[in-house]
Amino acid sequence: MKAVHRTNPDPQRRAPAGVCARCGGELYPGEACWRLWGALLCEGCAGRRALEELAPFRLKAGEAGR
Protein backbone atom coordinates (compact mmCIF):
# COMPACT_ATOMS: atom_id res chain seq x y z
CA MET A 1 0.00 0.00 0.00
CA LYS A 2 1.32 3.42 -0.97
CA ALA A 3 1.56 6.14 1.70
CA VAL A 4 -0.35 9.34 0.94
CA HIS A 5 1.06 12.53 2.45
CA ARG A 6 -1.35 15.40 2.81
CA THR A 7 0.03 18.81 1.96
CA ASN A 8 -2.95 20.63 3.48
CA PRO A 9 -3.73 19.25 6.94
CA ASP A 10 -7.33 19.02 8.06
CA PRO A 11 -8.16 22.40 9.70
CA GLN A 12 -10.35 20.66 12.28
CA ARG A 13 -7.30 18.79 13.57
CA ARG A 14 -5.08 21.85 14.00
CA ALA A 15 -3.80 22.64 17.46
CA PRO A 16 -5.11 25.90 18.94
CA ALA A 17 -2.76 28.87 18.76
CA GLY A 18 -4.09 30.34 21.99
CA VAL A 19 -6.94 30.52 24.46
CA CYS A 20 -9.33 33.39 25.18
CA ALA A 21 -8.51 34.82 28.60
CA ARG A 22 -12.17 35.46 29.32
CA CYS A 23 -14.21 32.48 28.14
CA GLY A 24 -11.44 29.90 27.75
CA GLY A 25 -12.36 29.24 24.12
CA GLU A 26 -9.66 28.00 21.79
CA LEU A 27 -8.21 30.40 19.21
CA TYR A 28 -6.99 28.82 15.98
CA PRO A 29 -4.40 30.14 13.52
CA GLY A 30 -5.95 32.70 11.16
CA GLU A 31 -8.93 33.36 13.46
CA ALA A 32 -9.68 36.95 14.49
CA CYS A 33 -8.69 37.82 18.06
CA TRP A 34 -7.65 40.91 20.00
CA ARG A 35 -5.07 41.69 22.64
CA LEU A 36 -6.90 44.14 24.88
CA TRP A 37 -5.80 45.30 28.31
CA GLY A 38 -2.97 42.75 28.23
CA ALA A 39 -5.24 39.76 27.54
CA LEU A 40 -5.89 37.76 24.38
CA LEU A 41 -9.65 37.77 23.68
CA CYS A 42 -11.89 36.08 21.12
CA GLU A 43 -14.20 38.18 18.93
CA GLY A 44 -17.25 37.81 21.18
CA CYS A 45 -15.43 38.56 24.42
CA ALA A 46 -13.55 41.53 22.94
CA GLY A 47 -16.83 43.19 21.97
CA ARG A 48 -18.39 42.58 25.39
CA ARG A 49 -15.27 43.84 27.19
CA ALA A 50 -15.16 47.01 25.10
CA LEU A 51 -18.83 47.71 25.88
CA GLU A 52 -18.17 47.19 29.60
CA GLU A 53 -15.34 49.74 29.45
CA LEU A 54 -17.63 52.22 27.69
CA ALA A 55 -20.55 51.68 30.11
CA PRO A 56 -19.95 54.96 32.04
CA PHE A 57 -20.63 56.87 28.80
CA ARG A 58 -23.86 55.01 27.97
CA LEU A 59 -26.95 57.16 27.41
CA LYS A 60 -30.50 56.57 26.33
CA ALA A 61 -31.88 58.22 23.21
CA GLY A 62 -33.05 61.73 24.04
CA GLU A 63 -30.68 62.17 27.00
CA ALA A 64 -27.68 63.27 24.93
CA GLY A 65 -28.76 66.93 24.83
CA ARG A 66 -29.15 67.29 28.61
A tleap script that builds the chain and sets N, CA, C and O, in Angstrom:
source leaprc.protein.ff14SB
mol = sequence {
  NMET LYS ALA VAL HIE ARG THR ASN PRO ASP
  PRO GLN ARG ARG ALA PRO ALA GLY VAL CYS
  ALA ARG CYS GLY GLY GLU LEU TYR PRO GLY
  GLU ALA CYS TRP ARG LEU TRP GLY ALA LEU
  LEU CYS GLU GLY CYS ALA GLY ARG ARG ALA
  LEU GLU GLU LEU ALA PRO PHE ARG LEU LYS
  ALA GLY GLU ALA GLY CARG
}
set mol.1.N position { 0.837 -1.164 0.000 }
set mol.1.CA position { 0.000 0.000 0.000 }
set mol.1.C position { 0.894 1.243 0.000 }
set mol.1.O position { 1.872 1.318 0.743 }
set mol.2.N position { 0.547 2.194 -0.829 }
set mol.2.CA position { 1.324 3.420 -0.971 }
set mol.2.C position { 0.888 4.448 0.082 }
set mol.2.O position { -0.306 4.633 0.317 }
set mol.3.N position { 1.860 5.111 0.710 }
set mol.3.CA position { 1.562 6.144 1.700 }
set mol.3.C position { 1.159 7.432 0.990 }
set mol.3.O position { 1.786 7.835 0.010 }
set mol.4.N position { 0.117 8.068 1.490 }
set mol.4.CA position { -0.346 9.344 0.939 }
set mol.4.C position { -0.068 10.420 1.966 }
set mol.4.O position { -0.546 10.357 3.098 }
set mol.5.N position { 0.723 11.421 1.553 }
set mol.5.CA position { 1.056 12.525 2.447 }
set mol.5.C position { 0.193 13.719 2.085 }
set mol.5.O position { 0.167 14.155 0.934 }
set mol.6.N position { -0.500 14.234 3.056 }
set mol.6.CA position { -1.351 15.400 2.814 }
set mol.6.C position { -0.515 16.670 2.905 }
set mol.6.O position { 0.255 16.855 3.847 }
set mol.7.N position { -0.676 17.535 1.923 }
set mol.7.CA position { 0.030 18.814 1.956 }
set mol.7.C position { -0.778 19.861 2.722 }
set mol.7.O position { -0.208 20.794 3.289 }
set mol.8.N position { -2.080 19.711 2.740 }
set mol.8.CA position { -2.952 20.626 3.477 }
set mol.8.C position { -3.618 19.846 4.606 }
set mol.8.O position { -4.567 19.102 4.358 }
set mol.9.N position { -3.139 20.002 5.845 }
set mol.9.CA position { -3.733 19.253 6.941 }
set mol.9.C position { -5.178 19.680 7.199 }
set mol.9.O position { -5.574 20.807 6.905 }
set mol.10.N position { -5.935 18.766 7.745 }
set mol.10.CA position { -7.334 19.017 8.059 }
set mol.10.C position { -7.415 20.160 9.077 }
set mol.10.O position { -6.839 20.040 10.158 }
set mol.11.N position { -8.110 21.268 8.770 }
set mol.11.CA position { -8.161 22.398 9.696 }
set mol.11.C position { -8.840 22.059 11.025 }
set mol.11.O position { -8.596 22.726 12.030 }
set mol.12.N position { -9.678 21.043 11.039 }
set mol.12.CA position { -10.351 20.657 12.282 }
set mol.12.C position { -9.412 19.920 13.233 }
set mol.12.O position { -9.736 19.733 14.406 }
set mol.13.N position { -8.265 19.507 12.738 }
set mol.13.CA position { -7.297 18.795 13.571 }
set mol.13.C position { -6.140 19.673 14.014 }
set mol.13.O position { -5.234 19.205 14.703 }
set mol.14.N position { -6.160 20.951 13.622 }
set mol.14.CA position { -5.075 21.853 14.002 }
set mol.14.C position { -5.089 22.108 15.502 }
set mol.14.O position { -6.143 22.126 16.138 }
set mol.15.N position { -3.920 22.299 16.039 }
set mol.15.CA position { -3.797 22.638 17.456 }
set mol.15.C position { -4.145 24.115 17.633 }
set mol.15.O position { -3.809 24.925 16.769 }
set mol.16.N position { -4.804 24.482 18.721 }
set mol.16.CA position { -5.115 25.895 18.939 }
set mol.16.C position { -3.846 26.725 19.113 }
set mol.16.O position { -2.849 26.254 19.660 }
set mol.17.N position { -3.903 27.969 18.637 }
set mol.17.CA position { -2.758 28.870 18.755 }
set mol.17.C position { -2.804 29.637 20.067 }
set mol.17.O position { -1.805 30.231 20.475 }
set mol.18.N position { -3.943 29.629 20.724 }
set mol.18.CA position { -4.092 30.340 21.985 }
set mol.18.C position { -5.443 30.057 22.597 }
set mol.18.O position { -6.242 29.291 22.058 }
set mol.19.N position { -5.685 30.690 23.734 }
set mol.19.CA position { -6.936 30.520 24.462 }
set mol.19.C position { -7.436 31.892 24.882 }
set mol.19.O position { -6.651 32.730 25.327 }
set mol.20.N position { -8.730 32.128 24.745 }
set mol.20.CA position { -9.330 33.386 25.175 }
set mol.20.C position { -9.210 33.491 26.697 }
set mol.20.O position { -9.561 32.561 27.422 }
set mol.21.N position { -8.714 34.626 27.165 }
set mol.21.CA position { -8.507 34.821 28.596 }
set mol.21.C position { -9.823 34.957 29.356 }
set mol.21.O position { -9.852 34.806 30.577 }
set mol.22.N position { -10.888 35.235 28.658 }
set mol.22.CA position { -12.166 35.461 29.320 }
set mol.22.C position { -13.051 34.226 29.342 }
set mol.22.O position { -13.526 33.830 30.406 }
set mol.23.N position { -13.281 33.615 28.197 }
set mol.23.CA position { -14.209 32.483 28.139 }
set mol.23.C position { -13.495 31.136 28.082 }
set mol.23.O position { -14.124 30.095 28.272 }
set mol.24.N position { -12.190 31.146 27.823 }
set mol.24.CA position { -11.437 29.902 27.748 }
set mol.24.C position { -11.558 29.191 26.414 }
set mol.24.O position { -11.068 28.072 26.260 }
set mol.25.N position { -12.209 29.830 25.446 }
set mol.25.CA position { -12.356 29.241 24.119 }
set mol.25.C position { -11.033 29.170 23.385 }
set mol.25.O position { -10.152 30.007 23.585 }
set mol.26.N position { -10.901 28.171 22.541 }
set mol.26.CA position { -9.660 27.996 21.786 }
set mol.26.C position { -9.616 28.947 20.598 }
set mol.26.O position { -10.626 29.167 19.930 }
set mol.27.N position { -8.446 29.505 20.344 }
set mol.27.CA position { -8.212 30.397 19.211 }
set mol.27.C position { -7.291 29.679 18.234 }
set mol.27.O position { -6.199 29.248 18.602 }
set mol.28.N position { -7.737 29.554 16.988 }
set mol.28.CA position { -6.988 28.820 15.982 }
set mol.28.C position { -6.246 29.766 15.054 }
set mol.28.O position { -6.651 30.918 14.895 }
set mol.29.N position { -5.168 29.301 14.441 }
set mol.29.CA position { -4.401 30.141 13.515 }
set mol.29.C position { -5.293 30.727 12.425 }
set mol.29.O position { -6.086 30.008 11.817 }
set mol.30.N position { -5.168 32.016 12.180 }
set mol.30.CA position { -5.953 32.695 11.160 }
set mol.30.C position { -7.279 33.243 11.671 }
set mol.30.O position { -7.948 33.986 10.952 }
set mol.31.N position { -7.674 32.900 12.885 }
set mol.31.CA position { -8.933 33.359 13.458 }
set mol.31.C position { -8.742 34.755 14.058 }
set mol.31.O position { -7.688 35.053 14.620 }
set mol.32.N position { -9.761 35.603 13.938 }
set mol.32.CA position { -9.680 36.955 14.488 }
set mol.32.C position { -9.660 36.907 16.006 }
set mol.32.O position { -10.440 36.182 16.624 }
set mol.33.N position { -8.759 37.686 16.607 }
set mol.33.CA position { -8.694 37.823 18.059 }
set mol.33.C position { -8.049 39.165 18.357 }
set mol.33.O position { -7.449 39.783 17.478 }
set mol.34.N position { -8.173 39.611 19.600 }
set mol.34.CA position { -7.655 40.909 20.000 }
set mol.34.C position { -6.865 40.782 21.283 }
set mol.34.O position { -7.211 39.995 22.164 }
set mol.35.N position { -5.792 41.568 21.385 }
set mol.35.CA position { -5.067 41.686 22.643 }
set mol.35.C position { -5.488 43.022 23.238 }
set mol.35.O position { -5.032 44.082 22.809 }
set mol.36.N position { -6.366 42.951 24.231 }
set mol.36.CA position { -6.901 44.141 24.884 }
set mol.36.C position { -6.581 44.082 26.366 }
set mol.36.O position { -6.759 43.051 27.013 }
set mol.37.N position { -6.108 45.202 26.894 }
set mol.37.CA position { -5.803 45.297 28.314 }
set mol.37.C position { -4.875 44.172 28.767 }
set mol.37.O position { -4.995 43.675 29.887 }
set mol.38.N position { -3.960 43.775 27.902 }
set mol.38.CA position { -2.973 42.752 28.227 }
set mol.38.C position { -3.466 41.323 28.121 }
set mol.38.O position { -2.738 40.398 28.480 }
set mol.39.N position { -4.674 41.118 27.642 }
set mol.39.CA position { -5.237 39.764 27.545 }
set mol.39.C position { -5.628 39.460 26.108 }
set mol.39.O position { -6.059 40.351 25.376 }
set mol.40.N position { -5.480 38.222 25.707 }
set mol.40.CA position { -5.890 37.765 24.383 }
set mol.40.C position { -7.353 37.364 24.461 }
set mol.40.O position { -7.719 36.498 25.255 }
set mol.41.N position { -8.206 37.998 23.629 }
set mol.41.CA position { -9.645 37.767 23.679 }
set mol.41.C position { -10.192 37.356 22.325 }
set mol.41.O position { -9.722 37.819 21.286 }
set mol.42.N position { -11.198 36.474 22.345 }
set mol.42.CA position { -11.889 36.083 21.117 }
set mol.42.C position { -12.786 37.232 20.666 }
set mol.42.O position { -12.930 38.224 21.380 }
set mol.43.N position { -13.383 37.104 19.497 }
set mol.43.CA position { -14.196 38.175 18.934 }
set mol.43.C position { -15.383 38.529 19.828 }
set mol.43.O position { -15.650 39.711 20.048 }
set mol.44.N position { -16.085 37.553 20.337 }
set mol.44.CA position { -17.250 37.811 21.179 }
set mol.44.C position { -16.879 38.476 22.487 }
set mol.44.O position { -17.537 39.428 22.907 }
set mol.45.N position { -15.852 37.997 23.128 }
set mol.45.CA position { -15.427 38.559 24.417 }
set mol.45.C position { -14.830 39.950 24.259 }
set mol.45.O position { -14.997 40.792 25.142 }
set mol.46.N position { -14.144 40.207 23.165 }
set mol.46.CA position { -13.549 41.528 22.943 }
set mol.46.C position { -14.643 42.576 22.818 }
set mol.46.O position { -14.516 43.672 23.365 }
set mol.47.N position { -15.704 42.256 22.112 }
set mol.47.CA position { -16.826 43.193 21.971 }
set mol.47.C position { -17.507 43.460 23.303 }
set mol.47.O position { -17.807 44.609 23.627 }
set mol.48.N position { -17.753 42.414 24.076 }
set mol.48.CA position { -18.390 42.579 25.387 }
set mol.48.C position { -17.493 43.382 26.327 }
set mol.48.O position { -17.982 44.236 27.066 }
set mol.49.N position { -16.204 43.121 26.306 }
set mol.49.CA position { -15.266 43.842 27.188 }
set mol.49.C position { -15.208 45.317 26.823 }
set mol.49.O position { -15.179 46.178 27.703 }
set mol.50.N position { -15.191 45.610 25.535 }
set mol.50.CA position { -15.160 47.009 25.097 }
set mol.50.C position { -16.426 47.733 25.543 }
set mol.50.O position { -16.351 48.881 25.982 }
set mol.51.N position { -17.584 47.089 25.442 }
set mol.51.CA position { -18.829 47.713 25.885 }
set mol.51.C position { -18.844 47.927 27.394 }
set mol.51.O position { -19.391 48.923 27.867 }
set mol.52.N position { -18.257 47.017 28.151 }
set mol.52.CA position { -18.165 47.191 29.601 }
set mol.52.C position { -17.307 48.410 29.945 }
set mol.52.O position { -17.631 49.167 30.861 }
set mol.53.N position { -16.212 48.594 29.206 }
set mol.53.CA position { -15.338 49.738 29.453 }
set mol.53.C position { -16.028 51.055 29.095 }
set mol.53.O position { -15.742 52.090 29.696 }
set mol.54.N position { -16.929 51.016 28.124 }
set mol.54.CA position { -17.628 52.222 27.691 }
set mol.54.C position { -18.928 52.461 28.456 }
set mol.54.O position { -19.609 53.454 28.199 }
set mol.55.N position { -19.286 51.586 29.379 }
set mol.55.CA position { -20.549 51.682 30.113 }
set mol.55.C position { -20.752 53.023 30.815 }
set mol.55.O position { -21.886 53.501 30.842 }
set mol.56.N position { -19.719 53.664 31.388 }
set mol.56.CA position { -19.953 54.962 32.037 }
set mol.56.C position { -20.442 56.055 31.081 }
set mol.56.O position { -21.005 57.055 31.527 }
set mol.57.N position { -20.236 55.877 29.791 }
set mol.57.CA position { -20.631 56.872 28.800 }
set mol.57.C position { -21.957 56.528 28.128 }
set mol.57.O position { -22.374 57.217 27.197 }
set mol.58.N position { -22.618 55.476 28.586 }
set mol.58.CA position { -23.860 55.006 27.967 }
set mol.58.C position { -25.001 55.963 28.286 }
set mol.58.O position { -25.161 56.385 29.431 }
set mol.59.N position { -25.783 56.299 27.289 }
set mol.59.CA position { -26.953 57.163 27.413 }
set mol.59.C position { -28.142 56.485 26.772 }
set mol.59.O position { -27.993 55.496 26.053 }
set mol.60.N position { -29.293 57.004 27.026 }
set mol.60.CA position { -30.497 56.572 26.326 }
set mol.60.C position { -30.858 57.656 25.321 }
set mol.60.O position { -30.549 58.830 25.528 }
set mol.61.N position { -31.501 57.268 24.251 }
set mol.61.CA position { -31.880 58.224 23.213 }
set mol.61.C position { -32.705 59.347 23.839 }
set mol.61.O position { -33.631 59.087 24.607 }
set mol.62.N position { -32.371 60.577 23.514 }
set mol.62.CA position { -33.054 61.734 24.044 }
set mol.62.C position { -32.342 62.355 25.234 }
set mol.62.O position { -32.639 63.493 25.596 }
set mol.63.N position { -31.405 61.637 25.856 }
set mol.63.CA position { -30.677 62.171 27.005 }
set mol.63.C position { -29.398 62.892 26.588 }
set mol.63.O position { -28.794 63.585 27.407 }
set mol.64.N position { -28.982 62.746 25.363 }
set mol.64.CA position { -27.684 63.273 24.934 }
set mol.64.C position { -27.636 64.801 24.999 }
set mol.64.O position { -26.559 65.360 25.204 }
set mol.65.N position { -28.744 65.479 24.835 }
set mol.65.CA position { -28.756 66.928 24.835 }
set mol.65.C position { -28.814 67.539 26.223 }
set mol.65.O position { -28.697 68.758 26.352 }
set mol.66.N position { -28.985 66.758 27.239 }
set mol.66.CA position { -29.150 67.290 28.607 }
set mol.66.C position { -27.837 67.595 29.266 }
set mol.66.O position { -27.811 68.046 30.412 }
savepdb mol mol.pdb
quit
